[in-house]
Amino acid sequence: MRARQVFGAREVTVVTQVFHLPRAVTLCRTAGMEAFGVGDDSTKQWATATYAAAAREFFAAAKALADVTLGTQPIFPGPRETSLLEAQSGH
């Protein structure tokens, strides 16, 4: 929501760990952006930390579902930022 509301993003590429991708891309699309995902599968290198984060993902996905269902808006989105639009226009 913040990427769209504050920065004016309409198309985004989400780069994160593989297990975050479904939630992250779905939230971006729900916020009205065209979203693509690129996942880093570092589970083999950082197995313990990855499994702990993946367990947290279960609760994060539940919260995301609640936020989408209830239409929750960001509490502190921040002021409008024009740097993305300026970069796209070449200024």
Distance bins in CASP14 RR format, pairs under 12 A and 6 or more apart:
PFRMAT RR
TARGET T0000
AUTHOR 0000-0000-0000
RMODE 2
METHOD distances of the structure
MODEL  1
1 7 0 0 0 0 0 1 0 0 0 0 0
1 8 0 0 0 0 0 1 0 0 0 0 0
1 9 0 0 0 0 0 1 0 0 0 0 0
1 12 0 0 0 0 0 1 0 0 0 0 0
1 27 1 0 0 1 0 0 0 0 0 0 0
1 28 0 0 0 0 1 0 0 0 0 0 0
1 29 0 0 0 0 0 1 0 0 0 0 0
1 30 0 0 0 0 1 0 0 0 0 0 0
1 31 1 0 1 0 0 0 0 0 0 0 0
1 32 0 0 0 0 1 0 0 0 0 0 0
1 33 0 0 0 0 1 0 0 0 0 0 0
1 64 0 0 0 0 0 1 0 0 0 0 0
1 67 0 0 0 0 1 0 0 0 0 0 0
1 68 0 0 0 0 0 1 0 0 0 0 0
1 71 0 0 0 0 1 0 0 0 0 0 0
1 72 0 0 0 0 1 0 0 0 0 0 0
1 73 1 0 0 1 0 0 0 0 0 0 0
1 74 1 0 1 0 0 0 0 0 0 0 0
1 75 0 0 0 0 0 1 0 0 0 0 0
1 76 0 0 0 0 0 1 0 0 0 0 0
1 77 1 0 0 1 0 0 0 0 0 0 0
1 78 0 0 0 0 0 1 0 0 0 0 0
2 8 0 0 0 0 1 0 0 0 0 0 0
2 9 0 0 0 0 1 0 0 0 0 0 0
2 12 0 0 0 0 0 1 0 0 0 0 0
2 27 0 0 0 0 0 1 0 0 0 0 0
2 28 0 0 0 0 0 1 0 0 0 0 0
2 31 0 0 0 0 1 0 0 0 0 0 0
2 33 0 0 0 0 0 1 0 0 0 0 0
2 73 0 0 0 0 0 1 0 0 0 0 0
2 74 1 0 1 0 0 0 0 0 0 0 0
2 75 0 0 0 0 0 1 0 0 0 0 0
2 76 0 0 0 0 1 0 0 0 0 0 0
2 77 1 0 1 0 0 0 0 0 0 0 0
2 78 1 0 0 1 0 0 0 0 0 0 0
2 79 0 0 0 0 0 1 0 0 0 0 0
2 80 0 0 0 0 0 1 0 0 0 0 0
2 81 0 0 0 0 1 0 0 0 0 0 0
2 84 0 0 0 0 0 1 0 0 0 0 0
3 9 1 0 1 0 0 0 0 0 0 0 0
3 10 0 0 0 0 1 0 0 0 0 0 0
3 11 0 0 0 0 0 1 0 0 0 0 0
3 12 1 0 0 1 0 0 0 0 0 0 0
3 13 0 0 0 0 0 1 0 0 0 0 0
3 14 0 0 0 0 1 0 0 0 0 0 0
3 24 0 0 0 0 0 1 0 0 0 0 0
3 27 0 0 0 0 1 0 0 0 0 0 0
3 28 1 0 0 1 0 0 0 0 0 0 0
3 29 0 0 0 0 0 1 0 0 0 0 0
3 31 1 0 0 1 0 0 0 0 0 0 0
3 32 0 0 0 0 0 1 0 0 0 0 0
3 33 1 0 0 1 0 0 0 0 0 0 0
3 34 0 0 0 0 0 1 0 0 0 0 0
3 35 0 0 0 0 1 0 0 0 0 0 0
3 74 0 0 0 0 0 1 0 0 0 0 0
3 77 0 0 0 0 0 1 0 0 0 0 0
3 78 0 0 0 0 0 1 0 0 0 0 0
3 81 0 0 0 0 1 0 0 0 0 0 0
3 84 0 0 0 0 1 0 0 0 0 0 0
4 10 1 0 0 1 0 0 0 0 0 0 0
4 11 0 0 0 0 0 1 0 0 0 0 0
4 12 0 0 0 0 1 0 0 0 0 0 0
4 27 0 0 0 0 0 1 0 0 0 0 0
4 28 0 0 0 0 1 0 0 0 0 0 0
4 29 0 0 0 0 0 1 0 0 0 0 0
4 30 0 0 0 0 0 1 0 0 0 0 0
4 31 1 0 1 0 0 0 0 0 0 0 0
4 32 1 0 0 1 0 0 0 0 0 0 0
4 33 1 0 1 0 0 0 0 0 0 0 0
4 34 0 0 0 0 0 1 0 0 0 0 0
4 35 0 0 0 0 0 1 0 0 0 0 0
4 73 0 0 0 0 0 1 0 0 0 0 0
4 74 0 0 0 0 0 1 0 0 0 0 0
4 77 0 0 0 0 1 0 0 0 0 0 0
4 80 0 0 0 0 0 1 0 0 0 0 0
4 81 0 0 0 0 0 1 0 0 0 0 0
4 84 0 0 0 0 0 1 0 0 0 0 0
5 31 0 0 0 0 1 0 0 0 0 0 0
5 32 0 0 0 0 0 1 0 0 0 0 0
5 33 0 0 0 0 0 1 0 0 0 0 0
5 73 0 0 0 0 1 0 0 0 0 0 0
5 74 1 0 0 1 0 0 0 0 0 0 0
5 76 0 0 0 0 0 1 0 0 0 0 0
5 77 1 0 1 0 0 0 0 0 0 0 0
5 78 0 0 0 0 1 0 0 0 0 0 0
5 79 0 0 0 0 0 1 0 0 0 0 0
5 80 0 0 0 0 1 0 0 0 0 0 0
5 81 0 0 0 0 1 0 0 0 0 0 0
5 84 0 0 0 0 0 1 0 0 0 0 0
6 31 0 0 0 0 0 1 0 0 0 0 0
6 74 0 0 0 0 1 0 0 0 0 0 0
6 76 0 0 0 0 0 1 0 0 0 0 0
6 77 1 0 1 0 0 0 0 0 0 0 0
6 78 1 0 1 0 0 0 0 0 0 0 0
6 79 1 0 0 1 0 0 0 0 0 0 0
6 80 1 0 0 1 0 0 0 0 0 0 0
6 81 1 0 1 0 0 0 0 0 0 0 0
6 82 0 0 0 0 1 0 0 0 0 0 0
6 83 0 0 0 0 0 1 0 0 0 0 0
6 84 0 0 0 0 1 0 0 0 0 0 0
6 85 0 0 0 0 0 1 0 0 0 0 0
7 31 0 0 0 0 0 1 0 0 0 0 0
7 33 0 0 0 0 0 1 0 0 0 0 0
7 77 0 0 0 0 0 1 0 0 0 0 0
7 78 0 0 0 0 0 1 0 0 0 0 0
7 79 0 0 0 0 0 1 0 0 0 0 0
7 80 0 0 0 0 1 0 0 0 0 0 0
7 81 1 0 1 0 0 0 0 0 0 0 0
7 82 0 0 0 0 1 0 0 0 0 0 0
7 83 1 0 0 1 0 0 0 0 0 0 0
7 84 1 0 1 0 0 0 0 0 0 0 0
7 85 1 0 0 1 0 0 0 0 0 0 0
7 86 0 0 0 0 0 1 0 0 0 0 0
7 87 0 0 0 0 0 1 0 0 0 0 0
7 88 0 0 0 0 0 1 0 0 0 0 0
8 31 0 0 0 0 0 1 0 0 0 0 0
8 32 0 0 0 0 0 1 0 0 0 0 0
8 33 0 0 0 0 1 0 0 0 0 0 0
8 77 0 0 0 0 0 1 0 0 0 0 0
8 80 0 0 0 0 1 0 0 0 0 0 0
8 81 0 0 0 0 1 0 0 0 0 0 0
8 82 0 0 0 0 1 0 0 0 0 0 0
8 83 0 0 0 0 0 1 0 0 0 0 0
8 84 1 0 0 1 0 0 0 0 0 0 0
8 85 1 0 0 1 0 0 0 0 0 0 0
8 86 0 0 0 0 0 1 0 0 0 0 0
8 87 0 0 0 0 0 1 0 0 0 0 0
8 88 0 0 0 0 1 0 0 0 0 0 0
9 28 0 0 0 0 1 0 0 0 0 0 0
9 31 0 0 0 0 1 0 0 0 0 0 0
9 32 0 0 0 0 1 0 0 0 0 0 0
9 33 1 0 1 0 0 0 0 0 0 0 0
9 34 0 0 0 0 1 0 0 0 0 0 0
9 35 0 0 0 0 1 0 0 0 0 0 0
9 81 0 0 0 0 0 1 0 0 0 0 0
9 83 0 0 0 0 0 1 0 0 0 0 0
9 84 1 0 0 1 0 0 0 0 0 0 0
9 85 0 0 0 0 1 0 0 0 0 0 0
9 87 0 0 0 0 0 1 0 0 0 0 0
9 88 0 0 0 0 1 0 0 0 0 0 0
10 28 0 0 0 0 0 1 0 0 0 0 0
10 29 0 0 0 0 0 1 0 0 0 0 0
10 31 0 0 0 0 0 1 0 0 0 0 0
10 32 1 0 0 1 0 0 0 0 0 0 0
10 33 1 0 1 0 0 0 0 0 0 0 0
10 34 1 0 0 1 0 0 0 0 0 0 0
10 35 0 0 0 0 0 1 0 0 0 0 0
10 84 0 0 0 0 1 0 0 0 0 0 0
10 85 0 0 0 0 0 1 0 0 0 0 0
10 88 0 0 0 0 1 0 0 0 0 0 0
11 28 0 0 0 0 1 0 0 0 0 0 0
11 29 0 0 0 0 0 1 0 0 0 0 0
11 32 0 0 0 0 0 1 0 0 0 0 0
11 33 1 0 0 1 0 0 0 0 0 0 0
11 34 1 0 1 0 0 0 0 0 0 0 0
11 35 1 0 0 1 0 0 0 0 0 0 0
11 36 1 0 0 1 0 0 0 0 0 0 0
11 37 0 0 0 0 0 1 0 0 0 0 0
11 84 0 0 0 0 0 1 0 0 0 0 0
11 88 0 0 0 0 0 1 0 0 0 0 0
12 24 0 0 0 0 1 0 0 0 0 0 0
12 25 0 0 0 0 1 0 0 0 0 0 0
12 27 0 0 0 0 0 1 0 0 0 0 0
12 28 1 0 1 0 0 0 0 0 0 0 0
12 29 0 0 0 0 1 0 0 0 0 0 0
12 31 0 0 0 0 1 0 0 0 0 0 0
12 32 0 0 0 0 1 0 0 0 0 0 0
12 33 1 0 1 0 0 0 0 0 0 0 0
12 34 1 0 0 1 0 0 0 0 0 0 0
12 35 1 0 1 0 0 0 0 0 0 0 0
12 36 1 0 0 1 0 0 0 0 0 0 0
12 37 0 0 0 0 1 0 0 0 0 0 0
12 38 0 0 0 0 0 1 0 0 0 0 0
12 84 0 0 0 0 0 1 0 0 0 0 0
13 21 0 0 0 0 0 1 0 0 0 0 0
13 24 0 0 0 0 0 1 0 0 0 0 0
13 25 0 0 0 0 1 0 0 0 0 0 0
13 28 0 0 0 0 1 0 0 0 0 0 0
13 33 0 0 0 0 0 1 0 0 0 0 0
13 34 0 0 0 0 1 0 0 0 0 0 0
13 35 1 0 0 1 0 0 0 0 0 0 0
13 36 1 0 1 0 0 0 0 0 0 0 0
13 37 1 0 0 1 0 0 0 0 0 0 0
13 38 1 0 0 1 0 0 0 0 0 0 0
13 39 0 0 0 0 0 1 0 0 0 0 0
14 20 0 0 0 0 1 0 0 0 0 0 0
14 21 1 0 0 1 0 0 0 0 0 0 0
14 22 0 0 0 0 0 1 0 0 0 0 0
14 23 0 0 0 0 1 0 0 0 0 0 0
14 24 1 0 1 0 0 0 0 0 0 0 0
14 25 1 0 1 0 0 0 0 0 0 0 0
14 26 0 0 0 0 0 1 0 0 0 0 0
14 27 0 0 0 0 1 0 0 0 0 0 0
14 28 1 0 0 1 0 0 0 0 0 0 0
14 29 0 0 0 0 0 1 0 0 0 0 0
14 31 0 0 0 0 0 1 0 0 0 0 0
14 33 0 0 0 0 1 0 0 0 0 0 0
14 34 0 0 0 0 0 1 0 0 0 0 0
14 35 1 0 0 1 0 0 0 0 0 0 0
14 36 1 0 0 1 0 0 0 0 0 0 0
14 37 1 0 1 0 0 0 0 0 0 0 0
14 38 1 0 0 1 0 0 0 0 0 0 0
14 39 0 0 0 0 1 0 0 0 0 0 0
14 40 0 0 0 0 0 1 0 0 0 0 0
15 21 0 0 0 0 1 0 0 0 0 0 0
15 24 0 0 0 0 1 0 0 0 0 0 0
15 25 0 0 0 0 0 1 0 0 0 0 0
15 35 0 0 0 0 0 1 0 0 0 0 0
15 36 0 0 0 0 1 0 0 0 0 0 0
15 37 1 0 0 1 0 0 0 0 0 0 0
15 38 1 0 1 0 0 0 0 0 0 0 0
15 39 1 0 0 1 0 0 0 0 0 0 0
15 40 1 0 0 1 0 0 0 0 0 0 0
16 22 0 0 0 0 0 1 0 0 0 0 0
16 23 0 0 0 0 1 0 0 0 0 0 0
16 24 1 0 1 0 0 0 0 0 0 0 0
16 25 0 0 0 0 1 0 0 0 0 0 0
16 27 0 0 0 0 0 1 0 0 0 0 0
16 28 0 0 0 0 0 1 0 0 0 0 0
16 35 0 0 0 0 0 1 0 0 0 0 0
16 36 0 0 0 0 0 1 0 0 0 0 0
16 37 1 0 0 1 0 0 0 0 0 0 0
16 38 0 0 0 0 1 0 0 0 0 0 0
16 39 1 0 0 1 0 0 0 0 0 0 0
16 40 1 0 0 1 0 0 0 0 0 0 0
16 41 0 0 0 0 0 1 0 0 0 0 0
16 42 0 0 0 0 0 1 0 0 0 0 0
16 53 0 0 0 0 0 1 0 0 0 0 0
16 57 0 0 0 0 0 1 0 0 0 0 0
16 60 0 0 0 0 0 1 0 0 0 0 0
17 23 0 0 0 0 0 1 0 0 0 0 0
17 24 0 0 0 0 1 0 0 0 0 0 0
17 37 0 0 0 0 0 1 0 0 0 0 0
17 38 0 0 0 0 0 1 0 0 0 0 0
17 39 1 0 0 1 0 0 0 0 0 0 0
17 40 1 0 1 0 0 0 0 0 0 0 0
17 41 1 0 0 1 0 0 0 0 0 0 0
17 42 1 0 0 1 0 0 0 0 0 0 0
17 43 1 0 0 1 0 0 0 0 0 0 0
17 45 0 0 0 0 0 1 0 0 0 0 0
17 46 0 0 0 0 1 0 0 0 0 0 0
17 49 0 0 0 0 0 1 0 0 0 0 0
17 50 1 0 0 1 0 0 0 0 0 0 0
17 51 0 0 0 0 0 1 0 0 0 0 0
17 52 0 0 0 0 0 1 0 0 0 0 0
17 53 1 0 0 1 0 0 0 0 0 0 0
17 54 0 0 0 0 1 0 0 0 0 0 0
17 56 0 0 0 0 0 1 0 0 0 0 0
17 57 0 0 0 0 1 0 0 0 0 0 0
17 60 0 0 0 0 0 1 0 0 0 0 0
18 24 0 0 0 0 0 1 0 0 0 0 0
18 25 0 0 0 0 0 1 0 0 0 0 0
18 37 0 0 0 0 1 0 0 0 0 0 0
18 38 0 0 0 0 1 0 0 0 0 0 0
18 39 1 0 1 0 0 0 0 0 0 0 0
18 40 1 0 0 1 0 0 0 0 0 0 0
18 41 1 0 1 0 0 0 0 0 0 0 0
18 42 0 0 0 0 1 0 0 0 0 0 0
18 43 1 0 0 1 0 0 0 0 0 0 0
18 44 0 0 0 0 0 1 0 0 0 0 0
18 50 0 0 0 0 1 0 0 0 0 0 0
18 53 0 0 0 0 0 1 0 0 0 0 0
18 54 0 0 0 0 1 0 0 0 0 0 0
18 57 0 0 0 0 0 1 0 0 0 0 0
19 39 0 0 0 0 1 0 0 0 0 0 0
19 40 0 0 0 0 0 1 0 0 0 0 0
19 41 0 0 0 0 1 0 0 0 0 0 0
19 42 0 0 0 0 0 1 0 0 0 0 0
19 43 0 0 0 0 1 0 0 0 0 0 0
19 50 1 0 0 1 0 0 0 0 0 0 0
19 51 0 0 0 0 1 0 0 0 0 0 0
19 52 0 0 0 0 0 1 0 0 0 0 0
19 53 1 0 0 1 0 0 0 0 0 0 0
19 54 1 0 1 0 0 0 0 0 0 0 0
19 55 0 0 0 0 1 0 0 0 0 0 0
19 56 0 0 0 0 1 0 0 0 0 0 0
19 57 1 0 1 0 0 0 0 0 0 0 0
19 58 0 0 0 0 1 0 0 0 0 0 0
19 60 0 0 0 0 1 0 0 0 0 0 0
19 61 0 0 0 0 1 0 0 0 0 0 0
20 26 0 0 0 0 0 1 0 0 0 0 0
20 27 0 0 0 0 0 1 0 0 0 0 0
20 28 0 0 0 0 0 1 0 0 0 0 0
20 37 0 0 0 0 1 0 0 0 0 0 0
20 38 0 0 0 0 0 1 0 0 0 0 0
20 39 0 0 0 0 1 0 0 0 0 0 0
20 40 0 0 0 0 1 0 0 0 0 0 0
20 41 0 0 0 0 0 1 0 0 0 0 0
20 42 0 0 0 0 0 1 0 0 0 0 0
20 43 0 0 0 0 0 1 0 0 0 0 0
20 50 0 0 0 0 0 1 0 0 0 0 0
20 53 0 0 0 0 1 0 0 0 0 0 0
20 54 0 0 0 0 1 0 0 0 0 0 0
20 56 0 0 0 0 1 0 0 0 0 0 0
20 57 1 0 0 1 0 0 0 0 0 0 0
20 58 0 0 0 0 0 1 0 0 0 0 0
20 60 0 0 0 0 1 0 0 0 0 0 0
20 61 0 0 0 0 1 0 0 0 0 0 0
20 64 0 0 0 0 0 1 0 0 0 0 0
21 27 0 0 0 0 0 1 0 0 0 0 0
21 28 0 0 0 0 0 1 0 0 0 0 0
21 29 0 0 0 0 0 1 0 0 0 0 0
21 35 0 0 0 0 1 0 0 0 0 0 0
21 36 0 0 0 0 1 0 0 0 0 0 0
21 37 1 0 1 0 0 0 0 0 0 0 0
21 38 0 0 0 0 1 0 0 0 0 0 0
21 39 1 0 1 0 0 0 0 0 0 0 0
21 40 0 0 0 0 1 0 0 0 0 0 0
21 41 0 0 0 0 0 1 0 0 0 0 0
21 54 0 0 0 0 0 1 0 0 0 0 0
21 57 0 0 0 0 0 1 0 0 0 0 0
21 61 0 0 0 0 0 1 0 0 0 0 0
22 28 0 0 0 0 0 1 0 0 0 0 0
22 29 0 0 0 0 0 1 0 0 0 0 0
22 35 0 0 0 0 0 1 0 0 0 0 0
22 37 0 0 0 0 1 0 0 0 0 0 0
22 39 0 0 0 0 0 1 0 0 0 0 0
22 54 0 0 0 0 0 1 0 0 0 0 0
22 57 0 0 0 0 1 0 0 0 0 0 0
22 60 0 0 0 0 0 1 0 0 0 0 0
22 61 1 0 0 1 0 0 0 0 0 0 0
22 64 0 0 0 0 1 0 0 0 0 0 0
22 65 0 0 0 0 0 1 0 0 0 0 0
23 29 0 0 0 0 0 1 0 0 0 0 0
23 30 0 0 0 0 0 1 0 0 0 0 0
23 35 0 0 0 0 0 1 0 0 0 0 0
23 37 0 0 0 0 0 1 0 0 0 0 0
23 54 0 0 0 0 0 1 0 0 0 0 0
23 56 0 0 0 0 0 1 0 0 0 0 0
23 57 1 0 0 1 0 0 0 0 0 0 0
23 58 0 0 0 0 0 1 0 0 0 0 0
23 59 0 0 0 0 0 1 0 0 0 0 0
23 60 1 0 0 1 0 0 0 0 0 0 0
23 61 1 0 1 0 0 0 0 0 0 0 0
23 62 0 0 0 0 1 0 0 0 0 0 0
23 63 0 0 0 0 1 0 0 0 0 0 0
23 64 1 0 1 0 0 0 0 0 0 0 0
23 65 0 0 0 0 1 0 0 0 0 0 0
23 67 0 0 0 0 0 1 0 0 0 0 0
23 68 0 0 0 0 0 1 0 0 0 0 0
24 30 0 0 0 0 0 1 0 0 0 0 0
24 31 0 0 0 0 0 1 0 0 0 0 0
24 33 0 0 0 0 0 1 0 0 0 0 0
24 35 1 0 0 1 0 0 0 0 0 0 0
24 36 0 0 0 0 0 1 0 0 0 0 0
24 37 1 0 0 1 0 0 0 0 0 0 0
24 38 0 0 0 0 0 1 0 0 0 0 0
24 39 0 0 0 0 1 0 0 0 0 0 0
24 57 0 0 0 0 0 1 0 0 0 0 0
24 60 0 0 0 0 1 0 0 0 0 0 0
24 61 0 0 0 0 0 1 0 0 0 0 0
24 64 0 0 0 0 1 0 0 0 0 0 0
25 31 0 0 0 0 0 1 0 0 0 0 0
25 32 0 0 0 0 0 1 0 0 0 0 0
25 33 0 0 0 0 1 0 0 0 0 0 0
25 34 0 0 0 0 0 1 0 0 0 0 0
25 35 1 0 1 0 0 0 0 0 0 0 0
25 36 1 0 0 1 0 0 0 0 0 0 0
25 37 1 0 1 0 0 0 0 0 0 0 0
25 38 0 0 0 0 1 0 0 0 0 0 0
25 39 0 0 0 0 0 1 0 0 0 0 0
25 64 0 0 0 0 0 1 0 0 0 0 0
26 32 0 0 0 0 0 1 0 0 0 0 0
26 33 0 0 0 0 0 1 0 0 0 0 0
26 35 0 0 0 0 1 0 0 0 0 0 0
26 37 0 0 0 0 0 1 0 0 0 0 0
26 60 0 0 0 0 0 1 0 0 0 0 0
26 61 0 0 0 0 1 0 0 0 0 0 0
26 64 1 0 0 1 0 0 0 0 0 0 0
26 65 0 0 0 0 1 0 0 0 0 0 0
26 67 0 0 0 0 0 1 0 0 0 0 0
26 68 0 0 0 0 1 0 0 0 0 0 0
27 33 0 0 0 0 1 0 0 0 0 0 0
27 35 0 0 0 0 1 0 0 0 0 0 0
27 37 0 0 0 0 0 1 0 0 0 0 0
27 60 0 0 0 0 0 1 0 0 0 0 0
27 61 0 0 0 0 1 0 0 0 0 0 0
27 63 0 0 0 0 0 1 0 0 0 0 0
27 64 1 0 1 0 0 0 0 0 0 0 0
27 65 0 0 0 0 1 0 0 0 0 0 0
27 66 0 0 0 0 0 1 0 0 0 0 0
27 67 0 0 0 0 1 0 0 0 0 0 0
27 68 1 0 0 1 0 0 0 0 0 0 0
27 71 0 0 0 0 0 1 0 0 0 0 0
27 72 0 0 0 0 0 1 0 0 0 0 0
27 74 0 0 0 0 0 1 0 0 0 0 0
28 34 0 0 0 0 1 0 0 0 0 0 0
28 35 1 1 0 0 0 0 0 0 0 0 0
28 36 0 0 0 0 1 0 0 0 0 0 0
28 37 0 0 0 0 1 0 0 0 0 0 0
28 64 0 0 0 0 0 1 0 0 0 0 0
28 68 0 0 0 0 0 1 0 0 0 0 0
29 35 1 0 1 0 0 0 0 0 0 0 0
29 36 0 0 0 0 1 0 0 0 0 0 0
29 37 0 0 0 0 0 1 0 0 0 0 0
29 64 0 0 0 0 0 1 0 0 0 0 0
29 68 0 0 0 0 0 1 0 0 0 0 0
30 64 0 0 0 0 1 0 0 0 0 0 0
30 65 0 0 0 0 0 1 0 0 0 0 0
30 67 0 0 0 0 1 0 0 0 0 0 0
30 68 1 0 1 0 0 0 0 0 0 0 0
30 69 0 0 0 0 0 1 0 0 0 0 0
30 71 0 0 0 0 1 0 0 0 0 0 0
30 72 0 0 0 0 0 1 0 0 0 0 0
31 64 0 0 0 0 0 1 0 0 0 0 0
31 67 0 0 0 0 0 1 0 0 0 0 0
31 68 0 0 0 0 1 0 0 0 0 0 0
31 71 0 0 0 0 0 1 0 0 0 0 0
31 72 0 0 0 0 0 1 0 0 0 0 0
31 73 0 0 0 0 0 1 0 0 0 0 0
31 74 0 0 0 0 0 1 0 0 0 0 0
31 77 0 0 0 0 0 1 0 0 0 0 0
32 68 0 0 0 0 0 1 0 0 0 0 0
33 84 0 0 0 0 0 1 0 0 0 0 0
40 46 0 0 0 0 0 1 0 0 0 0 0
40 50 0 0 0 0 0 1 0 0 0 0 0
40 53 0 0 0 0 0 1 0 0 0 0 0
41 47 0 0 0 0 0 1 0 0 0 0 0
41 50 0 0 0 0 1 0 0 0 0 0 0
41 54 0 0 0 0 0 1 0 0 0 0 0
42 48 0 0 0 0 0 1 0 0 0 0 0
42 49 0 0 0 0 1 0 0 0 0 0 0
42 50 1 0 0 1 0 0 0 0 0 0 0
42 51 0 0 0 0 0 1 0 0 0 0 0
42 53 0 0 0 0 0 1 0 0 0 0 0
42 54 0 0 0 0 0 1 0 0 0 0 0
43 49 0 0 0 0 1 0 0 0 0 0 0
43 50 1 0 1 0 0 0 0 0 0 0 0
43 51 1 0 0 1 0 0 0 0 0 0 0
43 52 0 0 0 0 0 1 0 0 0 0 0
43 53 0 0 0 0 1 0 0 0 0 0 0
43 54 0 0 0 0 1 0 0 0 0 0 0
44 50 0 0 0 0 1 0 0 0 0 0 0
44 51 0 0 0 0 0 1 0 0 0 0 0
46 52 0 0 0 0 1 0 0 0 0 0 0
46 53 0 0 0 0 1 0 0 0 0 0 0
46 54 0 0 0 0 0 1 0 0 0 0 0
47 53 0 0 0 0 0 1 0 0 0 0 0
47 54 0 0 0 0 0 1 0 0 0 0 0
48 54 0 0 0 0 0 1 0 0 0 0 0
48 55 0 0 0 0 0 1 0 0 0 0 0
49 55 0 0 0 0 0 1 0 0 0 0 0
49 56 0 0 0 0 0 1 0 0 0 0 0
50 56 0 0 0 0 0 1 0 0 0 0 0
50 57 0 0 0 0 0 1 0 0 0 0 0
51 57 0 0 0 0 0 1 0 0 0 0 0
51 58 0 0 0 0 0 1 0 0 0 0 0
52 58 0 0 0 0 0 1 0 0 0 0 0
53 59 0 0 0 0 0 1 0 0 0 0 0
53 60 0 0 0 0 1 0 0 0 0 0 0
54 60 0 0 0 0 0 1 0 0 0 0 0
54 61 0 0 0 0 0 1 0 0 0 0 0
55 61 0 0 0 0 0 1 0 0 0 0 0
56 62 0 0 0 0 0 1 0 0 0 0 0
56 63 0 0 0 0 0 1 0 0 0 0 0
57 63 0 0 0 0 0 1 0 0 0 0 0
57 64 0 0 0 0 1 0 0 0 0 0 0
58 64 0 0 0 0 0 1 0 0 0 0 0
58 65 0 0 0 0 0 1 0 0 0 0 0
59 65 0 0 0 0 0 1 0 0 0 0 0
59 66 0 0 0 0 0 1 0 0 0 0 0
60 66 0 0 0 0 0 1 0 0 0 0 0
60 67 0 0 0 0 0 1 0 0 0 0 0
61 67 0 0 0 0 0 1 0 0 0 0 0
61 68 0 0 0 0 0 1 0 0 0 0 0
62 68 0 0 0 0 0 1 0 0 0 0 0
62 69 0 0 0 0 0 1 0 0 0 0 0
63 69 0 0 0 0 0 1 0 0 0 0 0
63 70 0 0 0 0 0 1 0 0 0 0 0
63 72 0 0 0 0 1 0 0 0 0 0 0
64 70 0 0 0 0 0 1 0 0 0 0 0
64 71 0 0 0 0 0 1 0 0 0 0 0
64 72 0 0 0 0 1 0 0 0 0 0 0
65 71 0 0 0 0 0 1 0 0 0 0 0
65 72 0 0 0 0 0 1 0 0 0 0 0
66 72 1 0 0 1 0 0 0 0 0 0 0
67 73 0 0 0 0 1 0 0 0 0 0 0
67 74 0 0 0 0 1 0 0 0 0 0 0
67 75 0 0 0 0 0 1 0 0 0 0 0
81 87 0 0 0 0 0 1 0 0 0 0 0
82 88 0 0 0 0 0 1 0 0 0 0 0
82 89 0 0 0 0 1 0 0 0 0 0 0
82 91 0 0 0 0 1 0 0 0 0 0 0
83 89 0 0 0 0 0 1 0 0 0 0 0
83 90 0 0 0 0 0 1 0 0 0 0 0
83 91 0 0 0 0 1 0 0 0 0 0 0
84 90 0 0 0 0 0 1 0 0 0 0 0
84 91 0 0 0 0 0 1 0 0 0 0 0
85 91 0 0 0 0 1 0 0 0 0 0 0
END
